[in-house]
């Protein structure tokens, strides 16, 4: 039986800086969990003077640390947060953040809990197979300059002179370098290396540079974020996906405080309480202060107004795009006006008219094979025979096999082509390649911001060189040790930018696990994998022999606001994967898909007139065995 281990920390009674709603927050959260967590729920609470730094750390290690594979560890903290400037290269904004424990305001020592230490504690638990969720309702930036709104109190304090920041983060990376071991994430669809390390999920009250607020809500003083998140949990239930909960909570918080933006770090499609994958779509529709909005924008490949989205499980209801932003699109209902009560829901949606040309497929071979493939293509929305899209080619032979070419990934072996089902799998393969190229080839026609972003690679093991065609080449050592590199994303602009770094592999996979999405300050750099080495090695099945190679495309996507990263996740192509090409059988994976053919043109909306502030930078990386 799954067990939920929960730690609720609420601190109002701070010396000289009291709050009023934190204990209320964690009591409400505890009540919700006891009603919905099931019989195997183990709860520990620390209120006010109980919540010293030592007690919080001990409870994380001893109580949350009791969880095993399949269990859940939930940390809910409501209290003060603070920040200070740091030269720690892991802190891409130039600031480090910390939770302020009850004894943190007493002069002397360092009784506060820094974000890097807390993250390491939680990730160590997650690494044992535990689903770890942290809800932090506190300021992550006590020195923010924005004024709080009337009737609200900021949950932040200024950094105290006796608080010290932790040392240079190179320790973990240096230990990995010295040991010669470690993992760097999955070879396909993630940081090149071994299995992708499990990390905790973070639901944060605000961005690192912002204040979180508390105010009187429903007759009691509550944290705006805790109150909104619990409202979303009551409405959607404990099995709701993180992305849906965050979308509802963010909408509520921003209606109260426009300058407080709750954040989500971790998988959008996993359930809040147990971490199970929740079927749905990478895109969500919700009602915000700007109107109805879908979290799909220019930076996801949505090109212009006129595209449509279909609500999943809502009898084919549609919305049409009226305005496109870098991170989202404003939409209007097509079929009917929504009821007022529907504004408090979140709807999974899928594009129902393409915002870009479908791939152009050429089919060659015996007439019977060509006919089977052509029929399969008619039900695949990302594919068309002919046109101006990505050129792909299918060559069928007379022995019931076909080869696919035209993509930039590793050559795919012959696929069976004897039945209509085989033709459908072939269409799945072509669709997967088209989705991968759509992600890899994303680019803003306005190059200004892209020209101010760079991705760099520093060799740690092996060598790094460059070819005349612009490829970066990393080589194994003479004794066949895998290359190790350190990867940075540089922000040379005058703006603070949100960034995600994708690894697109030549097995047609894509993952944001290198740098899952965070802010980088002006003139600063973000470190992939929190500064740990990125290991480059050949994928399984490719022998480490002289001349063997593999390719990765490391692609940074930046914007001024957070982007929905779910559409950027794409597993490597596998013939055993569920069908992805045809209509309602489309899975919840990344990429732009739709349920039915669009009405009229397949290239909806025409060219964009404004493309917004977002940009990309990419390194074409080849790993070779000399």
Backbone torsions as a table, in degrees:
resi	resn	phi	psi	omega
1	UNK	NA	135.1	176.9
2	UNK	-65.9	141.1	176.4
3	UNK	-118.3	137.1	175.1
4	UNK	-104.2	116.2	174.6
5	UNK	-100.5	121.0	-174.9
6	UNK	-124.2	138.9	175.2
7	UNK	-124.4	118.1	-179.7
8	UNK	-110.7	116.7	-178.2
9	UNK	-116.7	116.1	178.4
10	UNK	-131.2	125.9	-175.0
11	UNK	-128.8	112.3	171.1
12	UNK	-102.4	-36.7	-168.3
13	UNK	-85.5	63.2	175.6
14	UNK	-83.6	132.7	176.6
15	UNK	-60.6	116.6	176.3
16	UNK	79.9	-6.2	-178.4
17	UNK	-146.4	60.1	-172.9
18	UNK	-71.3	152.9	170.6
19	UNK	-119.8	174.3	-175.7
20	UNK	-128.3	-15.4	-172.0
21	UNK	-112.9	0.2	-171.5
22	UNK	-71.8	-45.0	178.2
23	UNK	-65.7	-36.7	174.8
24	UNK	-58.6	-42.1	-179.5
25	UNK	-57.5	-53.7	-171.6
26	UNK	-74.0	-26.9	174.1
27	UNK	-67.4	-41.1	176.8
28	UNK	-64.8	-41.4	179.6
29	UNK	-65.6	-40.1	177.3
30	UNK	-62.9	-41.8	178.1
31	UNK	-61.7	-41.9	178.1
32	UNK	-61.9	-44.5	-177.8
33	UNK	-64.6	-40.5	-178.8
34	UNK	-65.0	-28.1	177.9
35	UNK	-80.0	-29.2	-171.1
36	UNK	-119.3	-8.4	-174.5
37	UNK	-82.2	-11.2	-179.9
38	UNK	88.5	177.1	-175.7
39	UNK	-68.5	-30.0	-177.8
40	UNK	-89.8	63.3	179.6
41	UNK	-118.0	125.7	-179.2
42	UNK	-119.8	117.2	-171.5
43	UNK	-117.1	138.1	169.7
44	UNK	-128.8	137.4	-179.9
45	UNK	-121.0	145.0	173.0
46	UNK	-133.4	111.7	-179.0
47	UNK	-114.9	136.6	173.0
48	UNK	49.9	-120.1	-172.0
49	UNK	-62.5	-19.3	176.9
50	UNK	-69.0	-23.6	-169.8
51	UNK	-91.7	59.0	171.3
52	UNK	-74.6	165.3	179.1
53	UNK	-59.3	-45.9	-178.8
54	UNK	-61.7	-38.9	-178.2
55	UNK	-69.3	-38.2	179.2
56	UNK	-65.7	-47.0	179.7
57	UNK	-62.1	-43.2	-179.6
58	UNK	-63.2	-40.6	-179.6
59	UNK	-67.3	-36.3	175.9
60	UNK	-63.4	-47.5	-176.0
61	UNK	-70.6	-43.6	-171.7
62	UNK	-90.9	-33.7	-178.3
63	UNK	-93.0	-60.9	178.4
64	UNK	-63.3	-30.7	-179.2
65	UNK	-71.2	-4.5	177.1
66	UNK	-75.5	-16.0	-176.5
67	UNK	-66.2	148.2	175.7
68	UNK	-120.5	-174.3	-178.9
69	UNK	-53.9	129.6	-179.8
70	UNK	91.2	-14.1	178.2
71	UNK	-83.1	173.8	178.4
72	UNK	-122.9	138.8	171.8
73	UNK	-119.5	118.7	-176.9
74	UNK	-116.9	119.9	173.1
75	UNK	-109.3	124.6	175.9
76	UNK	-122.9	113.8	-178.5
77	UNK	-115.7	127.3	172.3
78	UNK	-126.4	119.8	-178.3
79	UNK	174.6	-158.5	179.0
80	UNK	-82.9	151.7	167.9
81	UNK	-128.1	164.9	179.5
82	UNK	-151.2	171.3	179.4
83	UNK	-152.0	160.3	172.3
84	UNK	-152.4	162.6	178.0
85	UNK	-68.5	147.6	-179.0
86	UNK	-149.6	153.6	173.0
87	UNK	-99.7	11.1	177.6
88	UNK	-62.5	116.6	-176.2
89	UNK	-67.6	-13.5	175.0
90	UNK	-71.4	-22.6	-177.8
91	UNK	-91.3	94.3	-171.7
92	UNK	-67.9	-20.0	177.5
93	UNK	-86.4	-8.5	-175.3
94	UNK	83.1	6.9	179.3
95	UNK	-127.0	144.7	171.8
96	UNK	-110.9	147.5	-176.9
97	UNK	-115.4	159.4	-178.7
98	UNK	-153.8	151.6	169.8
99	UNK	-85.3	135.8	-179.9
100	UNK	-95.0	110.2	178.8
101	UNK	-81.9	176.4	-174.1
102	UNK	-62.0	-38.3	-178.3
103	UNK	-92.4	9.6	-178.1
104	UNK	-70.5	-23.2	-177.2
105	UNK	-91.0	-2.3	173.7
106	UNK	-76.2	134.5	-176.9
107	UNK	-62.9	142.3	176.4
108	UNK	98.2	152.4	176.1
109	UNK	70.3	-163.6	176.5
110	UNK	-139.7	69.6	-175.1
111	UNK	-90.4	42.2	175.0
112	UNK	-120.0	161.4	-174.2
113	UNK	-110.4	106.6	-175.4
114	UNK	-76.0	151.9	-175.5
115	UNK	-60.7	-37.5	-179.1
116	UNK	-66.2	-37.7	178.3
117	UNK	-70.1	-44.0	179.2
118	UNK	-61.5	-44.9	179.6
119	UNK	-60.2	-39.9	179.5
120	UNK	-65.9	-39.2	178.1
121	UNK	-62.1	-45.5	-176.9
122	UNK	-72.0	-38.6	180.0
123	UNK	-68.2	-31.0	176.4
124	UNK	-63.0	-38.1	177.2
125	UNK	-69.5	-45.1	179.6
126	UNK	-60.3	-33.7	-179.4
127	UNK	-63.2	-16.2	178.1
128	UNK	-92.0	10.3	177.9
129	UNK	93.3	11.3	179.7
130	UNK	-89.6	139.7	172.3
131	UNK	-81.3	112.7	-173.3
132	UNK	-112.3	125.2	179.1
133	UNK	-125.5	130.3	174.8
134	UNK	-117.0	124.7	173.1
135	UNK	-109.1	115.6	-176.6
136	UNK	-117.4	110.3	178.5
137	UNK	-108.2	81.4	-179.4
138	UNK	-158.1	165.5	174.0
139	UNK	-70.2	135.3	171.4
140	UNK	-98.5	0.4	-178.4
141	UNK	-148.1	86.0	-176.8
142	UNK	-67.0	-20.9	-178.8
143	UNK	-94.2	14.9	-179.0
144	UNK	-59.4	150.1	-174.3
145	UNK	-97.5	-9.7	-179.1
146	UNK	-71.4	141.9	177.0
147	UNK	-75.9	146.3	174.7
148	UNK	-77.0	156.6	-177.5
149	UNK	-82.9	161.5	-176.7
150	UNK	-57.8	135.9	177.0
151	UNK	81.7	1.3	-177.6
152	UNK	-118.0	151.8	177.8
153	UNK	-118.5	133.8	178.9
154	UNK	-80.9	138.8	179.8
155	UNK	-95.3	64.0	179.4
156	UNK	-153.0	151.7	176.1
157	UNK	-130.8	156.8	177.3
158	UNK	-69.4	149.6	179.4
159	UNK	-64.0	133.0	-178.9
160	UNK	-87.1	145.9	-176.4
161	UNK	-60.8	-27.4	-176.5
162	UNK	-86.0	-4.5	177.7
163	UNK	-81.1	132.5	178.9
164	UNK	-111.8	148.2	175.5
165	UNK	-92.4	156.4	-179.6
166	UNK	-68.8	165.2	-174.1
167	UNK	-72.3	-175.5	-178.8
168	UNK	-57.2	136.8	-174.2
169	UNK	-76.5	-1.5	-176.8
170	UNK	-63.6	-10.3	-176.1
171	UNK	-56.4	-49.6	-177.3
172	UNK	-64.7	-44.4	179.6
173	UNK	-65.5	-40.7	-179.7
174	UNK	-64.0	-38.6	177.8
175	UNK	-62.4	-41.2	178.7
176	UNK	-64.9	-38.7	179.3
177	UNK	-63.7	-43.8	-177.4
178	UNK	-67.7	-36.7	-177.0
179	UNK	-77.2	-22.1	-177.4
180	UNK	71.3	13.6	-178.6
181	UNK	-125.5	-172.4	178.7
182	UNK	118.0	172.5	178.5
183	UNK	-128.2	157.2	-177.7
184	UNK	-128.3	25.7	179.9
185	UNK	94.6	171.5	-174.0
186	UNK	-70.5	144.6	180.0
187	UNK	-65.6	-33.9	-179.5
188	UNK	-112.5	118.3	177.2
189	UNK	81.3	34.1	177.7
190	UNK	-178.3	-167.6	177.3
191	UNK	-60.6	129.8	-176.8
192	UNK	-58.5	130.6	179.6
193	UNK	147.2	-148.6	-176.1
194	UNK	-80.0	-153.6	-178.4
195	UNK	-65.5	143.2	-177.5
196	UNK	-64.4	125.8	-178.6
197	UNK	-66.0	139.3	177.4
198	UNK	-77.4	138.9	-178.9
199	UNK	-128.7	165.4	179.0
200	UNK	-79.5	159.5	174.9
201	UNK	-96.4	133.8	179.8
202	UNK	-117.6	125.9	168.6
203	UNK	-112.9	107.8	-172.6
204	UNK	-108.4	146.4	-176.6
205	UNK	-67.6	-25.4	-175.1
206	UNK	-161.3	173.1	174.6
207	UNK	-69.8	161.2	-178.2
208	UNK	-56.9	-30.6	-176.0
209	UNK	-93.0	8.1	-172.8
210	UNK	-115.0	169.9	174.0
211	UNK	-100.1	146.6	168.6
212	UNK	-101.0	153.3	-172.9
213	UNK	-126.6	155.0	168.1
214	UNK	-125.5	152.1	-177.8
215	UNK	-161.0	171.8	177.2
216	UNK	-78.1	118.3	-178.1
217	UNK	-132.3	126.0	-178.5
218	UNK	55.0	38.3	173.2
219	UNK	86.1	-0.7	178.9
220	UNK	-136.9	151.6	175.5
221	UNK	-74.2	126.8	-177.6
222	UNK	-142.3	154.7	168.8
223	UNK	-68.7	132.0	-176.4
224	UNK	-58.7	-39.3	-178.2
225	UNK	-73.3	-46.4	178.9
226	UNK	-58.7	-43.5	179.7
227	UNK	-61.4	-45.2	-178.7
228	UNK	-68.0	-40.3	-179.3
229	UNK	-66.7	-40.6	178.1
230	UNK	-67.7	-35.9	173.4
231	UNK	-59.0	-43.7	179.2
232	UNK	-65.3	-39.2	178.4
233	UNK	-66.1	-40.2	176.7
234	UNK	-61.9	-38.5	-175.7
235	UNK	-77.2	-42.8	-171.3
236	UNK	-98.8	-22.8	177.5
237	UNK	92.2	166.4	-174.0
238	UNK	-69.4	-19.4	179.8
239	UNK	-89.5	3.4	-179.3
240	UNK	-64.5	150.3	178.8
241	UNK	-72.9	148.3	178.5
242	UNK	-54.9	-40.8	-177.7
243	UNK	-63.0	-41.0	179.3
244	UNK	-67.3	-43.4	178.9
245	UNK	-61.9	-45.2	-179.8
246	UNK	-62.7	-41.2	-178.6
247	UNK	-61.8	-44.8	179.1
248	UNK	-66.4	-45.5	-177.8
249	UNK	-64.7	-41.4	180.0
250	UNK	-62.8	-40.9	179.4
251	UNK	-59.8	-44.2	-180.0
252	UNK	-66.4	-45.8	-178.4
253	UNK	-63.1	-43.8	-176.9
254	UNK	-70.8	-22.4	173.6
255	UNK	-70.1	-25.3	177.9
256	UNK	-89.5	-40.8	-175.1
257	UNK	-138.8	98.2	-175.3
258	UNK	-58.9	-23.2	-176.6
259	UNK	-98.9	12.6	173.9
260	UNK	-112.8	116.7	-175.8
261	UNK	-117.0	100.1	175.5
262	UNK	-58.8	147.2	-176.7
263	UNK	-122.5	153.5	175.2
264	UNK	-126.5	126.7	173.1
265	UNK	-122.1	115.5	-178.1
266	UNK	133.7	177.3	-175.2
267	UNK	-61.5	131.2	178.2
268	UNK	-75.6	-24.0	-171.4
269	UNK	-101.1	17.8	177.6
270	UNK	-106.2	145.7	-178.1
271	UNK	-70.6	145.8	-175.6
272	UNK	-59.2	-47.9	-169.0
273	UNK	-85.1	-35.6	-174.4
274	UNK	-121.5	-9.7	176.0
275	UNK	81.4	11.4	177.6
276	UNK	-71.2	150.2	175.0
277	UNK	-69.1	130.5	-178.9
278	UNK	-103.6	116.4	178.7
279	UNK	-59.6	144.5	179.6
280	UNK	170.1	-133.9	-177.1
281	UNK	-141.6	152.1	175.9
282	UNK	-70.7	-7.9	-177.5
283	UNK	-116.6	142.5	-178.4
284	UNK	-125.8	143.4	174.8
285	UNK	-108.2	133.4	177.5
286	UNK	-149.9	166.1	176.8
287	UNK	-101.1	124.9	-179.0
288	UNK	-120.2	-177.5	177.1
289	UNK	-64.0	-18.3	177.5
290	UNK	-91.2	-8.0	-176.3
291	UNK	117.6	-162.6	178.1
292	UNK	-72.2	133.4	-170.3
293	UNK	-141.2	138.9	174.2
294	UNK	-113.9	136.7	-176.5
295	UNK	-82.7	54.7	176.9
296	UNK	-137.7	123.4	-176.4
297	UNK	-138.5	-162.6	-179.3
298	UNK	-53.5	-41.8	-175.7
299	UNK	-69.6	-11.3	173.9
300	UNK	-97.9	-3.7	-179.5
301	UNK	105.3	-2.0	175.5
302	UNK	-69.2	122.2	-165.2
303	UNK	-96.7	-33.0	-173.3
304	UNK	-165.6	171.7	174.3
305	UNK	-65.5	160.4	179.3
306	UNK	104.3	-20.7	176.0
307	UNK	-68.6	160.6	-178.8
308	UNK	-126.7	152.5	171.9
309	UNK	-123.1	144.2	177.3
310	UNK	-109.5	133.4	177.7
311	UNK	-75.5	128.0	179.7
312	UNK	-75.5	134.0	177.3
313	UNK	70.5	18.5	-177.6
314	UNK	-124.1	38.9	176.0
315	UNK	57.0	37.3	173.6
316	UNK	74.1	16.1	178.2
317	UNK	-62.3	144.8	-174.6
318	UNK	-127.3	157.0	170.6
319	UNK	-130.3	148.5	-178.9
320	UNK	-113.0	141.0	-177.9
321	UNK	-75.3	126.4	177.7
322	UNK	-108.5	-21.7	178.3
323	UNK	-155.7	141.7	-178.0
324	UNK	-117.4	133.2	174.8
325	UNK	-114.9	170.3	177.0
326	UNK	-57.8	-39.8	-173.5
327	UNK	-105.3	-12.6	-174.1
328	UNK	-157.5	174.4	177.8
329	UNK	-134.7	137.9	171.5
330	UNK	-85.4	139.4	-174.6
331	UNK	-135.0	162.8	174.6
332	UNK	-129.1	140.1	178.0
333	UNK	-60.4	143.8	179.4
334	UNK	-97.2	-40.0	-169.5
335	UNK	-89.4	-41.3	-178.4
336	UNK	-160.6	162.7	178.1
337	UNK	-78.4	131.2	179.2
338	UNK	-66.7	150.4	174.8
339	UNK	-75.0	152.9	179.4
340	UNK	-54.5	-38.4	-178.2
341	UNK	-65.2	-23.0	-178.1
342	UNK	-74.1	-9.8	177.3
343	UNK	-71.0	-15.8	-178.9
344	UNK	-97.8	21.8	178.4
345	UNK	-121.6	165.0	173.3
346	UNK	-120.9	134.7	-173.8
347	UNK	-120.2	124.6	169.9
348	UNK	-69.5	134.9	-178.4
349	UNK	-132.6	158.2	174.8
350	UNK	-134.3	142.8	-179.8
351	UNK	-57.4	131.9	180.0
352	UNK	-112.0	6.3	167.2
353	UNK	-152.3	133.4	-172.8
354	UNK	-70.0	146.2	175.6
355	UNK	-104.7	15.1	178.8
356	UNK	-156.8	160.4	-176.9
357	UNK	-68.4	142.9	173.8
358	UNK	-70.2	159.4	176.7
359	UNK	-63.4	143.8	-179.1
360	UNK	-97.0	112.4	-174.2
361	UNK	-103.7	130.4	172.0
362	UNK	-107.2	129.0	-176.9
363	UNK	-116.1	125.6	-179.5
364	UNK	-126.6	149.5	177.0
365	UNK	137.3	-167.2	179.7
366	UNK	-58.2	145.7	-175.8
367	UNK	-55.0	-41.4	-179.4
368	UNK	-62.3	-42.0	179.1
369	UNK	-67.5	-41.5	179.1
370	UNK	-61.4	-41.9	-179.3
371	UNK	-63.9	-42.8	179.0
372	UNK	-61.0	-44.5	-178.9
373	UNK	-66.7	-42.1	-179.2
374	UNK	-60.7	-40.8	178.1
375	UNK	-65.0	-38.2	178.0
376	UNK	-66.5	-34.8	-178.2
377	UNK	-67.9	-27.8	-178.5
378	UNK	-64.9	-24.0	178.2
379	UNK	-98.5	8.9	-177.7
380	UNK	-109.2	108.8	-171.3
381	UNK	-67.8	-22.4	-179.0
382	UNK	-92.1	6.8	-174.7
383	UNK	-127.9	149.7	174.3
384	UNK	-152.4	152.4	173.4
385	UNK	-85.8	110.6	-176.7
386	UNK	86.2	177.1	-179.7
387	UNK	111.8	-169.6	-173.9
388	UNK	-103.7	5.3	-177.1
389	UNK	-78.0	-170.2	179.3
390	UNK	-54.5	122.7	-178.7
391	UNK	-77.3	121.1	174.6
392	UNK	-123.3	154.9	-172.9
393	UNK	-136.6	133.5	175.3
394	UNK	-117.4	123.9	178.2
395	UNK	-119.2	109.5	179.3
396	UNK	-92.4	143.9	176.1
397	UNK	-105.3	-175.7	-178.6
398	UNK	-88.5	5.6	-176.5
399	UNK	-110.3	19.9	177.9
400	UNK	76.4	31.1	178.3
401	UNK	-134.1	160.6	178.3
402	UNK	-146.0	147.4	175.9
403	UNK	-113.4	144.8	179.0
404	UNK	-111.3	133.4	177.2
405	UNK	-139.7	168.8	178.1
406	UNK	112.6	-23.8	176.3
407	UNK	-83.1	164.2	-176.9
408	UNK	-93.1	4.1	-178.5
409	UNK	-86.0	-170.8	179.3
410	UNK	-65.5	140.0	-179.5
411	UNK	-56.6	137.4	179.4
412	UNK	-95.3	139.3	-178.7
413	UNK	-65.2	168.5	178.8
414	UNK	-58.8	136.7	178.4
415	UNK	-105.3	143.9	179.3
416	UNK	-64.9	143.6	177.9
417	UNK	-146.1	75.2	179.3
418	UNK	-118.8	-25.2	-175.0
419	UNK	-131.0	171.3	176.1
420	UNK	-63.1	-33.9	177.5
421	UNK	-64.9	-39.5	176.0
422	UNK	-61.9	-40.7	178.7
423	UNK	-63.6	-36.5	176.9
424	UNK	-64.3	-40.2	177.1
425	UNK	-65.9	-35.0	176.4
426	UNK	-63.6	-40.8	175.7
427	UNK	-64.1	-36.9	175.3
428	UNK	-58.2	-44.3	-179.9
429	UNK	-61.5	-46.8	179.4
430	UNK	-62.8	-40.0	178.3
431	UNK	-62.2	-44.2	179.5
432	UNK	-59.9	-44.4	178.8
433	UNK	-62.4	-42.1	179.6
434	UNK	-62.8	-41.5	179.1
435	UNK	-63.3	-42.8	-179.7
436	UNK	-62.2	-45.4	179.1
437	UNK	-64.9	-35.2	178.7
438	UNK	-60.0	-41.7	178.1
439	UNK	-69.3	-48.2	-175.8
440	UNK	-62.2	-34.8	-172.2
441	UNK	-94.4	6.6	176.5
442	UNK	-56.2	132.4	179.2
443	UNK	-158.2	142.3	176.0
444	UNK	-85.4	125.2	177.8
445	UNK	-58.3	-26.1	175.2
446	UNK	-88.1	110.9	-171.0
447	UNK	-83.1	4.2	-171.1
448	UNK	-58.1	-55.5	-176.0
449	UNK	-70.9	-35.7	178.7
450	UNK	-60.7	-32.9	-179.0
451	UNK	-71.5	-11.6	-177.2
452	UNK	-107.8	13.4	178.8
453	UNK	-125.0	135.7	179.5
454	UNK	-134.2	150.5	169.5
455	UNK	-116.1	127.2	-179.6
456	UNK	-123.9	154.3	-179.5
457	UNK	-126.4	129.4	178.6
458	UNK	-114.4	124.2	-178.3
459	UNK	-72.4	139.8	173.5
460	UNK	-117.2	-44.3	174.4
461	UNK	-132.3	135.0	-173.3
462	UNK	83.5	-172.3	-177.4
463	UNK	-121.4	158.2	176.9
464	UNK	-125.0	127.5	177.8
465	UNK	-135.1	-177.4	-176.7
466	UNK	-139.0	145.6	178.7
467	UNK	-102.1	168.5	179.6
468	UNK	-65.8	-22.5	-179.3
469	UNK	-88.6	1.9	176.6
470	UNK	97.3	-0.6	177.2
471	UNK	-70.5	144.1	168.1
472	UNK	-97.7	128.4	-174.6
473	UNK	-116.3	121.7	175.9
474	UNK	-109.4	133.7	-174.2
475	UNK	-116.1	144.5	168.3
476	UNK	-61.2	159.2	174.4
477	UNK	-76.7	170.3	-178.5
478	UNK	-61.6	-29.5	178.1
479	UNK	-95.0	21.2	172.3
480	UNK	67.5	31.6	169.4
481	UNK	-82.0	141.6	-177.6
482	UNK	-66.5	142.7	174.7
483	UNK	-64.4	148.1	171.6
484	UNK	-127.8	138.1	-179.3
485	UNK	-137.5	162.1	169.8
486	UNK	-111.8	130.7	-174.2
487	UNK	-113.7	133.2	178.3
488	UNK	-126.8	146.9	170.6
489	UNK	-111.5	120.7	-174.6
490	UNK	-102.6	133.0	175.2
491	UNK	-107.3	100.3	179.9
492	UNK	-93.9	11.1	-178.8
493	UNK	-90.0	168.6	175.2
494	UNK	-83.2	5.0	-175.1
495	UNK	-107.3	152.1	166.7
496	UNK	-81.2	123.7	-172.9
497	UNK	-117.6	143.6	171.0
498	UNK	-89.2	137.8	-173.6
499	UNK	-137.0	144.6	166.4
500	UNK	-128.4	141.5	179.3
501	UNK	-116.5	117.3	-177.9
502	UNK	-96.9	144.2	167.3
503	UNK	-108.3	111.8	176.2
504	UNK	-102.0	119.0	-174.5
505	UNK	-98.7	162.9	-179.5
506	UNK	-78.2	4.0	168.7
507	UNK	-94.9	15.8	177.2
508	UNK	63.6	44.0	171.8
509	UNK	-114.2	157.1	177.9
510	UNK	-144.2	134.9	180.0
511	UNK	-149.2	143.6	175.3
512	UNK	-92.3	17.9	-171.7
513	UNK	-70.9	-15.3	176.1
514	UNK	-65.2	-45.8	178.9
515	UNK	-149.4	97.5	-163.2
516	UNK	-75.5	-3.9	177.8
517	UNK	126.3	111.8	177.4
518	UNK	-165.3	172.2	-178.8
519	UNK	-86.7	144.3	173.7
520	UNK	-123.6	128.3	-176.8
521	UNK	-73.2	162.1	178.3
522	UNK	-57.5	130.5	178.2
523	UNK	73.2	11.5	-177.9
524	UNK	-115.4	177.5	-178.6
525	UNK	-133.0	146.2	173.9
526	UNK	-101.6	138.7	-177.8
527	UNK	-95.7	125.3	174.7
528	UNK	-63.9	143.0	178.1
529	UNK	54.6	35.7	175.7
530	UNK	56.8	29.6	177.8
531	UNK	92.1	-8.5	176.6
532	UNK	-70.2	153.6	178.4
533	UNK	-62.8	145.9	169.9
534	UNK	-96.5	120.3	-178.7
535	UNK	-91.7	130.3	179.7
536	UNK	-110.2	121.1	179.3
537	UNK	-148.0	161.1	177.7
538	UNK	-66.6	146.2	178.7
539	UNK	-67.6	163.0	174.7
540	UNK	-56.5	140.1	179.2
541	UNK	95.1	-11.4	176.8
542	UNK	-107.5	117.4	-175.2
543	UNK	-69.1	141.5	177.1
544	UNK	-82.0	83.5	179.8
545	UNK	-127.8	161.8	-177.9
546	UNK	-55.2	129.6	178.3
547	UNK	91.0	-11.3	178.2
548	UNK	-66.8	148.5	-178.0
549	UNK	-154.2	166.6	172.6
550	UNK	-149.8	160.1	-177.5
551	UNK	-124.1	146.1	170.4
552	UNK	-132.8	148.1	171.1
553	UNK	-117.0	111.8	179.2
554	UNK	-91.8	111.2	-171.1
555	UNK	-118.9	119.2	174.5
556	UNK	-93.3	134.0	173.6
557	UNK	-121.2	125.1	-175.5
558	UNK	-124.7	152.0	176.6
559	UNK	-157.0	173.1	179.0
560	UNK	-81.5	-19.9	178.7
561	UNK	-125.9	164.4	-179.7
562	UNK	-60.6	148.4	175.7
563	UNK	-112.5	148.3	170.4
564	UNK	-68.8	116.2	-176.5
565	UNK	-92.1	-8.3	-178.2
566	UNK	-56.4	-40.1	-179.4
567	UNK	-67.5	-13.9	-179.4
568	UNK	-87.7	-2.4	179.4
569	UNK	-92.2	124.4	-179.8
570	UNK	-146.0	118.9	179.0
571	UNK	-68.5	157.4	176.3
572	UNK	-62.1	151.8	-178.7
573	UNK	-64.1	134.6	175.7
574	UNK	-144.7	132.2	177.8
575	UNK	-60.5	-20.6	-178.3
576	UNK	-86.2	-5.4	-177.7
577	UNK	-70.7	155.8	177.3
578	UNK	-60.0	153.8	179.4
579	UNK	-57.5	139.8	-177.2
580	UNK	-125.1	-4.4	-168.2
581	UNK	-95.7	-33.8	-160.3
582	UNK	-108.3	109.1	167.5
583	UNK	45.7	-129.3	-171.4
584	UNK	-69.8	-6.5	176.0
585	UNK	-82.1	-0.5	-177.9
586	UNK	-61.9	134.7	-178.9
587	UNK	-80.8	-177.3	-177.9
588	UNK	-89.1	14.5	-177.4
589	UNK	-70.3	-173.4	-176.4
590	UNK	-75.9	-179.4	177.4
591	UNK	91.3	161.8	-179.5
592	UNK	-91.3	112.7	177.4
593	UNK	-124.5	167.3	175.0
594	UNK	-143.6	163.4	-173.9
595	UNK	-86.2	-31.1	-173.7
596	UNK	-145.0	157.8	178.4
597	UNK	-59.5	143.8	178.4
598	UNK	-71.4	159.6	175.4
599	UNK	-82.2	126.2	179.6
600	UNK	79.2	-135.2	-174.3
601	UNK	-62.9	145.0	176.0
602	UNK	-85.4	-6.2	-179.2
603	UNK	-114.4	78.3	-169.2
604	UNK	-71.8	140.5	166.1
605	UNK	97.1	-27.0	-178.4
606	UNK	76.1	-174.2	-175.4
607	UNK	-70.4	153.3	179.1
608	UNK	-81.1	145.8	177.5
609	UNK	-94.7	-33.5	176.5
610	UNK	-130.4	141.3	-174.2
611	UNK	-117.2	-3.4	172.8
612	UNK	75.3	174.3	-178.4
613	UNK	-91.9	93.6	171.5
614	UNK	-154.6	161.3	-177.3
615	UNK	-158.8	174.0	-179.2
616	UNK	-139.9	158.2	170.2
617	UNK	-146.6	144.7	-174.3
618	UNK	-146.4	143.3	171.9
619	UNK	-114.6	129.5	174.0
620	UNK	-90.7	111.0	-168.6
621	UNK	-115.1	127.8	175.1
622	UNK	-117.8	131.1	176.2
623	UNK	-107.1	126.0	-173.2
624	UNK	-129.9	154.7	172.7
625	UNK	-102.7	114.1	-175.4
626	UNK	-72.1	NA	NA
